[in-house]
Amino acid sequence: MKQRKRTSGPAHAHLVALLGRVARGDGRAFEQLHILTRNKLRKTVLSICPGSETEDVLQEAYLRIWRGASSFDAGLASPMTWMCTVARNVALDAIRLKRLPIADLDEAMAVAAPVDDTDDFDYVLARRVSAEAMKSLPEDRRRLLSLAYSEGMSRQSLAQHFGVPVGTIKTWLRRTIIALQADCLAAAGRPVVASMAG
């Protein structure tokens, strides 16, 4: 079986250049990129979630392309492959959201509030300790944790943002948390549990 060669040529180079300009916030380049790719991306979205949501999904895909253009690496994928992957992931996210069960609001409102809502946890101290621990991390790992746990980005969105597979994001998060735990335990003068290093 013949291996398919990576797409190259003037059209490929033009899309790479446009994505580079989009990464720098160039709105005109984004318009051109949209015109050149919208039919292909629409077909990608339609293949996953045909129906009334197509245009909304396509719009969200282009929004993610605009925000994530700086993570595009021409050495890893062609511009069309990268953009179709973004569109495909947005479409899959939309399908998953439709399948999520939504609790009945009346039922949720009927759940009694706990009688004792006192909380002995020292949030001020915890915030200070976590801020100190975060300083020990490289900037990209601090950003990763902030996006994941402060801004609530999904693993899929993080993968798109950083331009890596979801599995890599999960590994980065696990290793970063383990490193933070080790730093905190060391600072407290307690031994690091051996199983955490695995």
C-alpha positions, 0 to 999 in steps of 0.5 A, a space after each residue: 500500500 502506498 503511503 500518502 505524502 503530506 500535503 504541500 505546495 502553495 495552498 498548504 503554505 498559504 494556510 500555514 501563513 494565514 494561521 501564523 497571522 491569525 495567531 498574532 490576532 490578524 482579523 483579515 487573515 482569519 476572514 481569509 482562512 474562514 473563506 478558504 476552509 468553511 466548506 471542508 469544516 462544514 462537511 466535517 461537522 455534518 459528518 458527526 452532528 447533522 442537524 440544526 446545530 451545525 452552524 453553531 458547532 461550526 462557529 464554535 470550531 472557528 472560535 477555537 481555531 482563532 483562540 488556539 492558532 498559536 498552538 498550531 505546529 506545521 511540523 505535526 499536522 497540515 493546517 486542514 488536518 489540524 482545523 478539521 480535528 478542532 471542528 471534529 472535537 467541537 462536534 463530538 463535545 456537542 453530541 456528548 452535551 446532548 446526551 448528558 442527563 439533566 436533573 429536574 430543577 424541581 427535584 434539585 430544589 427539593 433537596 434539603 440544605 445541610 443543618 450544620 454548614 460550618 466549615 473549619 477549613 482555612 481557605 486563606 491559608 490554603 490559598 497562600 500555600 497553593 500560591 507558594 507551591 505553584 511558584 515552584 512550577 514552570 510557567 507552562 505547568 502553572 498555566 495548565 493547572 490554572 486552565 484546568 482547575 481555576 477556569 474549568 477547561 476540559 481535557 479535550 479543550 486543553 489538548 487543543 489549546 496546547 496542541 497535544 493529545 488528550 493522553 498527554 494532557 492527562 499525563 502532564 496534569 498527573 505529573 504536575 500534581 504529583 510534583 506539587 504534592 512532593 513539594 508541599 510534603 517536603 516543605 512540611 518536613 514529611 517524607 514523600 510516599 513512594 507510590 506517588 512517584 509512579 
